Amino acid sequence: TGFAGPGDSLFRFAEFGIWLAILFAAMMATLVYGMLFCFLGVMWRYGIILAIPFAAWELGMALLSMGVPDAPILRFSVIGWALIIVDSASLIVWPDMTLLIYSGLSVEGTDALGFESEELIGSEPLQYFYANPGLGNISPFLSMIIATVVLLIQAIALLFVGGAIFKGKEIE
């Protein structure tokens, strides 16, 4: 998106922060998922089969996060904490997002077919995907730190429990 939209220069470096946050959230989620699958793999011979219910749960939480991003049940999923990192970064990079959304919804314009509409193109999808971090009225930076710490605690706990289980096993 650095080249796609209007800006003062050829590339919009101001949006670089959101892409770094998305990368960081994806890396943290991958770390926790990797530790979870390793833990399930060392539990017992067919322990990785237990990954199927976890995958179904995370898929359900990902779908729920699009419709109800402030749902408290998202705190019980890895994807919920990763999305808190992304939502926090969007508030840091674009602090006037709600003003932008409501400005777009209040302007009359024309749609792609030339018909008049009550909002600018893209305002409704932006409103649909925009969400405040669901940790209450704390700063976005603190929300990002809390979500990162929670994901790291999950990964470290799975590492130590899986390591303890693996130490007690005999290799066949």
N, C-alpha and C positions, 0 to 999 in steps of 0.2 A: 504493500500500500504506500510505500514511500515515493514511488514514481506515479501512482495512479491518480492522486488527488491534487487539488490546487495548493500552492504553497509559495513561499518567498524565493525558493531556489529550486533547482532541478530535483533534488531529493529531500524529503522531509525527515530530518534526523530526529525530530521531536517524538516521532512514533517508534523509534528504536527501542525505547524502554518497554513498551507493551510486548514487542516480539521477544525481547530477552526474558520477560516474565513468563510468557507462554512456554518458551524453551525450558526455563527453570522449573516450572510446574510439571511439565512433561517428564523431565529428568527425575524429579522427586517421586512422581507417581510410578515411574518405571522402576525406581529403586525399591519402593515398598512392594510392588507386585513381584519383582524378582526375588526379594527376600521371602515373600509369602509362598511362592511356588517352590523355592528351595526348601523351606521349612516343611511344606506338605510332602515333598519328595523324600525327605529323610525320616518322616514319621513312621511309615511302614511301606511295605513293598509296592502297594498300589495307592499310596497316599495322594498321588497327583490327581486321582479321580475326584478328590474333594475340591479340586480347583474349579470344577464345573459349577457347583452352587455359588462359589464366590464370584465367578465370572458373570453368572446370571444376575446376582445381586448388584454388582457394579454397573452392568448394563441398565438395569432398572433405575439405579440412582442417577446415571447419566441422562436418561430420558426424563426423569423427574426434575432434574436440575434445570432443564430447558423451560418447563412449564411453571414450576414453583421453586425458584432459586433460593428463597428464604426458608424452605422447609427445614425444621429442626432434625429430621431423620437423616439429612445429608451429612450430619456430623459422624454418622456410623459408616461412612464410606471413604475410600481413598480419593475418589473423584471429587467428592464434596470439598475436601480440604484443598485439593489442587485448584479447584475453581475459585476458592476464596483468594488464592494467590493471584489468579488472573483478574478477578473482579477488583481486588485492591490495587493492582497495577493500573487498571483502566481509570480508577479514580485519581491516582497520582499523575498519570500522563494527561488525562483529560478531566480536570477538576470541574469544568462547566458542562458536563455531559447532560444533566437534566435540563439546563437552559437550552442547549442545542436541540434536544428532543422536543421540548414544548414549543420552541420557536418554529421547528419544522412542522409540527402538528397544527400550528395556528396560521400558517401562511397558505393562501390559495395559489394553486398553480395548475399545470396541466400534466396529465400522466403520459405514458409512452404512446398512447393511441391518439393523443390530442384532446381528450376530454378534460373538462375542468374537474379538479379534485380539491378537497379541503386541506390537504397537507402536501408537503414536498415529498418527492419520491425518496424512499428509503427511511422515512421517519418511523413508520410502523415497525419494520424489522429491527431497527435500532432500539426502539422501545421494548420490543419483545426480548431481545438478547441482553439488554442492559440490566444489571443487578448490583445492588449494594452488597458489600461483604456481609454475610449473615452473622457477624459476631457482636452485634449491638452498635452502640454509638461510640466506637473507638476509632482512632485514626486508621487510615488505610495502611500505613506503614506498619503499625503495630499488629493489625490483622494479618498482614503478610508474614511477619515474624512469628506470630502464634501458630499459623498454619504450617509454616516450615518446621517449627519445633515439634508439632504434633506428628508430622510425617516422619521426621527423623527418629522420634521416640518409637514409633511403630516399626520402623526398619531395624533399629538397634535391638528392640525386644525380640523380634523374629530371628535376628541373627544369633543372639545369645541362647534362646530356647532351642533353636534348630541345631546350634553347635553342641549344646549339652546333650541333646538326643543322639546326635551323630557320634559323640565320644563313647556312648554306652553301647554302640552297635558293633557287631563283628562283621567284617566284610566277607561275603561268601564267594 
